[in-house]
Structure formats: structure tokens, C-alpha cells
């Protein structure tokens, strides 16, 4: 059921707007950080800690507590390829390189930290930065 915000109490609408603003702020805070090279030896994120990072990156799916993935849609191949090139430039700048699948109108990105064979904060930083590159 879809409910118009006009039908909701003002305090509930305000709470929803504040929550949305806080999530956007947290996402941009994460995107403002730099990826840190993993030296190994650190345990991968798990459980609640992993869940808290997942909440900061909209649309990214955690797969078996090992990697995160997201599909991006585009109106054609050219725009998808341009996005891939921007992601490639970002990956080089950050020193953190995702797996990228390019198809007509679609790009799928998979991220994890190979050195520890799992997820770190840097994976979520890169995801937030990639989200900023995608302007639907």
C-alpha cells in the first residue's frame, strides 16, 4: 500500500525526513574517507559490524559475508562504458580495484579485500564513492 506523506502525521513525516537526511549524511561521510591498503592479518568484517556498514551503502548486497555487489542500469552501452571508465579511474586513485562486469545498459560491480579474503571498511568506502559517480 502506498501512502502519501500528506496523509501521515507531521511528526512522522519529519522523523522520516530526518532519518533520510542522516543516512545520506553517513553515506557522504563514508565517501569522504580514503581507502586504506590492507596489510593483512586484520580479520574481515562480520556480524553486526558488517551489518552497520551495509546500512551506509544503499543497494549494495552483502554476499556470504565475503563480498558486496551492486548492479547499475544505463540507457545504453556508451553510458555504461563511461561509468566503468570513471570507476576505473577511481579504483586507481584509491588503490582498491573492484571486479567489473559490463553489458549493454548494465554494469555489475563486486568488491572485497583480496588480501584477507573478506570485507573491510575500505570496501564500503569504495562502494560509497562509486555510488557518487552514478547519476541516474
C-alpha positions as CSV (number, residue, x, y, z in Angstrom):
1,X,0.0,0.0,0.0
2,X,1.4,3.4,-0.9
3,X,0.6,6.2,1.5
4,X,1.0,9.9,0.6
5,X,3.1,11.9,3.1
6,X,0.2,14.3,3.3
7,X,-1.8,11.5,4.9
8,X,0.8,11.0,7.7
9,X,1.1,12.9,10.9
10,X,3.6,15.8,10.6
11,X,5.9,14.4,13.3
12,X,6.2,11.1,11.4
13,X,7.0,12.8,8.1
14,X,9.6,14.9,9.9
15,X,11.1,11.8,11.5
16,X,11.3,10.1,8.1
17,X,12.9,13.1,6.6
18,X,15.5,13.4,9.4
19,X,16.3,9.7,9.1
20,X,16.7,10.0,5.3
21,X,19.0,13.1,5.8
22,X,21.1,11.2,8.4
23,X,21.5,8.2,6.1
24,X,22.6,10.5,3.2
25,X,25.0,12.3,5.5
26,X,26.5,9.0,6.7
27,X,26.9,7.8,3.1
28,X,28.7,11.0,2.2
29,X,30.8,10.8,5.3
30,X,31.9,7.3,4.2
31,X,32.6,8.6,0.6
32,X,34.7,11.4,2.0
33,X,37.2,8.8,3.5
34,X,40.0,7.3,1.6
35,X,40.6,3.6,1.1
36,X,43.4,2.3,3.2
37,X,45.6,-0.5,1.8
38,X,45.1,-3.7,3.8
39,X,48.3,-5.1,5.2
40,X,46.7,-8.5,6.0
41,X,46.3,-10.0,9.4
42,X,43.2,-8.0,10.2
43,X,40.0,-10.0,10.5
44,X,37.3,-9.4,7.9
45,X,34.1,-7.6,9.0
46,X,31.4,-10.0,10.3
47,X,28.0,-9.9,12.0
48,X,26.8,-6.6,13.5
49,X,29.8,-4.6,12.4
50,X,29.3,-5.7,8.8
51,X,25.6,-5.0,9.0
52,X,26.3,-1.5,10.2
53,X,28.5,-0.7,7.2
54,X,25.9,-2.3,4.8
55,X,23.3,0.2,6.0
56,X,25.5,3.0,4.9
57,X,25.6,2.0,1.2
58,X,22.2,1.8,-0.4
59,X,21.5,-1.0,-2.8
60,X,24.8,-2.9,-2.2
61,X,24.2,-6.6,-1.3
62,X,26.5,-8.5,1.1
63,X,27.1,-12.0,-0.2
64,X,28.0,-14.6,2.3
65,X,29.8,-12.0,4.5
66,X,32.6,-12.2,1.8
67,X,31.9,-9.5,-0.9
68,X,29.5,-6.8,-1.8
69,X,27.8,-6.3,-5.2
70,X,25.5,-3.9,-6.9
71,X,24.1,-3.6,-10.4
72,X,23.8,-0.2,-12.1
73,X,21.4,0.4,-15.0
74,X,22.0,2.7,-18.0
75,X,20.0,3.6,-21.1
76,X,22.7,2.3,-23.5
77,X,26.2,0.7,-23.8
78,X,28.0,4.0,-24.2
79,X,26.9,5.4,-20.8
80,X,27.6,2.1,-19.1
81,X,31.1,2.1,-20.5
82,X,31.7,5.8,-19.5
83,X,30.6,4.8,-15.9
84,X,33.1,1.8,-16.0
85,X,35.9,4.2,-17.0
86,X,35.1,6.6,-14.2
87,X,35.0,3.6,-11.7
88,X,38.4,2.5,-13.2
89,X,39.9,6.0,-12.6
90,X,38.5,6.0,-9.0
91,X,39.9,2.5,-8.4
92,X,43.4,3.6,-9.5
93,X,43.2,6.7,-7.4
94,X,42.1,4.7,-4.3
95,X,44.4,1.7,-4.9
96,X,41.4,-0.5,-4.5
97,X,40.2,-2.5,-7.5
98,X,36.7,-4.0,-7.9
99,X,35.6,-6.7,-10.3
100,X,33.5,-5.0,-13.0
101,X,31.1,-6.7,-15.4
102,X,30.0,-4.6,-18.4
103,X,27.0,-5.4,-20.6
104,X,24.6,-3.3,-22.7
105,X,22.9,-0.9,-20.3
106,X,24.2,-2.6,-17.2
107,X,27.3,-2.6,-15.0
108,X,27.8,-5.0,-12.1
109,X,30.4,-4.3,-9.5
110,X,31.8,-6.7,-6.9
111,X,34.1,-5.6,-4.1
112,X,36.1,-7.4,-1.5
113,X,39.6,-7.2,0.0
114,X,41.6,-10.0,-1.6
115,X,44.4,-9.9,1.0
116,X,42.1,-11.0,3.8
117,X,39.5,-12.8,1.5
118,X,36.7,-10.8,3.0
119,X,35.3,-7.3,3.7
120,X,36.9,-4.3,5.3
121,X,35.8,-0.7,5.8
122,X,37.7,0.3,2.6
123,X,35.3,-1.9,0.6
124,X,32.4,0.2,1.8
125,X,34.3,3.4,1.3
126,X,34.8,2.4,-2.3
127,X,31.2,1.5,-2.7
128,X,30.1,4.9,-1.4
129,X,32.5,6.6,-3.8
130,X,31.2,4.5,-6.7
131,X,27.6,5.5,-5.8
132,X,28.6,9.2,-6.1
133,X,29.8,8.5,-9.6
134,X,26.4,7.1,-10.7
135,X,24.0,9.8,-11.6
136,X,20.8,8.2,-12.9
